[in-house]
Amino acid sequence: MKQAELFHPRVFNDEKWAEGYYNRNAGNIRKTGARFASLLQNSGFKSGKILDVGCGFGAVAIELAKTFPDAEITGIDLGEPLLRLGESEARKAGVADRIHLLKGDVRKTEFPTDAYDVVTNTFMLHIVENPIAMLNEIERVTKPEGKIMITDLRRIWMGIFAKKLRTAFTLDEAMAVIRKSALRPGHESTGPFWWDYMAGM
């Protein structure tokens, strides 16, 4: 279950790479954001504080902001070019006043413990070094009664993407990582090309 090395050593600061990543993936990640928003609506969530861990160019955060106008949404990512793209997209969507995109390490944030009603994490588990540390941090900042929503690509889909950052986990491998973390109990499910882990939903 060893992860592959990052194929692009400048992944966090290369403007050209960020633009290419956006062009290739924006549509699919927006769909994920809309799917998360629908699941949250069905769970009864209406307002509160949402944190998007590994927010990239903010597509999930923007979809959540559009669906929940009374929510306060924060995104965190190490990629400054991606964050700048996200700020631009938030302005275009008219939600920039309710989204705060910050540079930071998803494995060790400066957010208070039990601070967020909802924490989301999309397509990050197979990318981040030490994913268990990221999952532990997600658990730490989520309120005891809060909701956690995690999704990532299943390995079977990776052939569609040219030279992806890392090899994706299978569902069994992903759940093994989650079980080693401090993440609260939840349930897993799969879609055609992804897996989900949801807690508090």
Wavefront OBJ file of the C-alpha trace (Angstrom):
o trace
v 0.000 0.000 0.000
v 3.020 2.252 -0.555
v 2.114 5.499 -2.262
v 3.932 6.568 -5.404
v 6.165 9.598 -5.323
v 4.725 12.920 -6.425
v 5.366 13.143 -10.161
v 5.478 16.936 -10.091
v 7.874 18.396 -7.487
v 6.361 21.893 -7.884
v 2.784 20.776 -7.373
v 2.145 23.430 -4.707
v 3.558 26.475 -6.495
v 3.445 25.915 -10.261
v 0.923 28.223 -11.944
v 0.867 26.271 -15.201
v 0.246 22.984 -13.416
v -2.560 24.546 -11.352
v -4.294 25.880 -14.464
v -4.022 22.501 -16.168
v -5.369 20.715 -13.105
v -8.290 23.139 -12.986
v -9.079 22.723 -16.678
v -9.040 18.932 -16.436
v -10.894 18.475 -13.171
v -13.114 21.467 -12.355
v -16.293 19.933 -13.748
v -15.983 16.658 -11.854
v -15.045 18.341 -8.582
v -17.999 20.731 -8.887
v -20.239 17.687 -9.269
v -18.737 16.263 -6.089
v -19.466 19.538 -4.295
v -23.067 19.456 -5.493
v -23.363 15.833 -4.358
v -22.010 16.724 -0.915
v -24.428 19.658 -0.706
v -27.360 17.378 -1.501
v -26.265 14.837 1.112
v -25.938 17.589 3.707
v -29.395 18.913 2.884
v -30.829 15.429 3.288
v -29.111 15.132 6.677
v -30.870 18.273 7.921
v -27.893 20.633 7.850
v -28.839 24.270 7.195
v -26.147 26.521 8.623
v -22.923 26.441 10.580
v -19.173 26.349 10.072
v -17.777 24.201 7.259
v -14.103 23.373 6.680
v -12.906 21.975 3.344
v -9.584 20.238 3.990
v -7.437 20.226 0.851
v -9.739 22.678 -0.890
v -7.641 23.147 -4.034
v -9.357 25.713 -6.260
v -12.408 25.846 -4.011
v -14.938 24.011 -6.188
v -16.493 22.051 -3.316
v -16.515 25.082 -1.008
v -18.223 27.184 -3.684
v -20.953 24.601 -4.282
v -21.584 24.401 -0.543
v -21.715 28.191 -0.260
v -24.265 28.378 -3.071
v -26.465 25.781 -1.360
v -26.109 27.041 2.229
v -26.194 30.864 2.218
v -26.066 31.012 6.023
v -22.966 28.832 6.349
v -19.453 30.127 6.999
v -16.971 28.196 4.867
v -13.194 27.902 5.182
v -10.855 26.049 2.843
v -7.250 25.108 3.500
v -4.589 23.987 1.017
v -0.837 24.336 0.473
v -1.140 25.234 -3.200
v -1.043 29.014 -3.547
v -1.850 29.008 -7.301
v -4.870 26.805 -6.623
v -6.010 29.088 -3.817
v -5.762 32.109 -6.103
v -7.881 30.302 -8.688
v -10.373 29.517 -5.940
v -10.624 33.131 -4.857
v -11.299 34.144 -8.449
v -13.955 31.445 -8.871
v -15.635 32.454 -5.599
v -15.892 36.046 -6.807
v -17.421 34.894 -10.098
v -19.953 32.786 -8.183
v -20.867 35.692 -5.899
v -19.901 33.879 -2.695
v -16.474 35.379 -1.965
v -17.796 37.122 1.146
v -18.603 33.763 2.768
v -15.588 31.703 1.721
v -12.133 32.057 3.267
v -9.387 30.150 1.446
v -6.211 29.841 3.492
v -2.742 28.428 2.924
v -1.932 25.711 5.415
v -0.886 22.128 6.052
v -3.887 19.796 6.185
v -1.987 17.533 8.600
v -1.485 20.215 11.242
v -3.785 23.207 11.155
v -4.076 26.106 13.560
v -7.842 25.756 13.932
v -9.314 25.195 17.408
v -10.429 21.762 18.527
v -14.139 20.985 17.955
v -14.521 24.101 15.795
v -16.492 22.914 12.753
v -19.970 21.551 12.173
v -18.964 19.938 8.874
v -15.540 18.938 7.553
v -15.115 17.823 3.945
v -12.134 16.240 2.215
v -12.144 15.418 -1.484
v -9.596 13.526 -3.577
v -6.803 14.030 -1.039
v -6.197 10.745 0.754
v -4.093 9.320 -2.080
v -2.093 12.543 -2.473
v -1.117 13.719 0.995
v 2.010 12.488 2.755
v 0.979 10.778 6.004
v -2.780 10.574 5.375
v -3.366 9.323 8.917
v -2.133 12.658 10.281
v -4.621 14.454 8.017
v -7.479 12.221 9.169
v -6.533 12.762 12.816
v -6.615 16.516 12.230
v -10.033 16.256 10.562
v -11.322 14.448 13.646
v -9.763 16.992 16.009
v -11.384 20.046 14.436
v -14.843 18.491 13.946
v -17.416 19.045 16.685
v -18.470 15.887 18.578
v -21.895 16.101 16.924
v -20.435 17.259 13.614
v -20.386 15.680 10.174
v -17.387 14.356 8.255
v -17.508 13.775 4.493
v -14.529 12.192 2.730
v -14.288 10.996 -0.858
v -11.459 9.881 -3.101
v -10.864 8.161 -6.407
v -10.916 4.391 -6.546
v -7.871 2.872 -8.152
v -9.904 1.396 -11.026
v -10.465 4.941 -12.382
v -6.877 6.048 -12.371
v -6.157 4.853 -15.898
v -8.400 7.618 -17.211
v -6.068 10.248 -15.752
v -2.666 10.760 -17.324
v 0.148 10.599 -14.771
v -1.957 11.267 -11.701
v -0.166 12.594 -8.626
v -0.248 9.281 -6.786
v -1.773 5.884 -7.256
v -5.236 5.887 -5.703
v -6.180 3.443 -2.978
v -8.568 0.583 -3.457
v -11.580 0.751 -1.127
v -10.044 -1.847 1.197
v -6.743 0.037 1.341
v -8.495 3.336 2.051
v -10.569 1.824 4.853
v -7.417 0.295 6.345
v -5.865 3.777 6.499
v -9.019 5.210 8.063
v -9.147 2.456 10.703
v -5.578 3.301 11.738
v -6.561 6.921 12.350
v -8.536 8.553 15.152
v -11.462 9.237 12.812
v -14.852 8.577 14.394
v -16.959 5.610 13.239
v -18.775 6.105 9.963
v -19.900 4.194 6.923
v -18.321 3.669 3.536
v -19.930 3.426 0.139
v -18.782 3.395 -3.471
v -19.762 5.104 -6.686
v -18.693 4.224 -10.219
v -15.269 5.818 -9.826
v -14.954 6.827 -6.175
v -15.457 5.771 -2.584
v -17.035 7.783 0.250
v -16.624 7.730 4.019
v -19.320 9.580 5.941
v -19.677 10.092 9.695
v -22.468 11.860 11.556
v -24.687 11.872 8.499
l 1 2 3 4 5 6 7 8 9 10 11 12 13 14 15 16 17 18 19 20 21 22 23 24 25 26 27 28 29 30 31 32 33 34 35 36 37 38 39 40 41 42 43 44 45 46 47 48 49 50 51 52 53 54 55 56 57 58 59 60 61 62 63 64 65 66 67 68 69 70 71 72 73 74 75 76 77 78 79 80 81 82 83 84 85 86 87 88 89 90 91 92 93 94 95 96 97 98 99 100 101 102 103 104 105 106 107 108 109 110 111 112 113 114 115 116 117 118 119 120 121 122 123 124 125 126 127 128 129 130 131 132 133 134 135 136 137 138 139 140 141 142 143 144 145 146 147 148 149 150 151 152 153 154 155 156 157 158 159 160 161 162 163 164 165 166 167 168 169 170 171 172 173 174 175 176 177 178 179 180 181 182 183 184 185 186 187 188 189 190 191 192 193 194 195 196 197 198 199 200 201
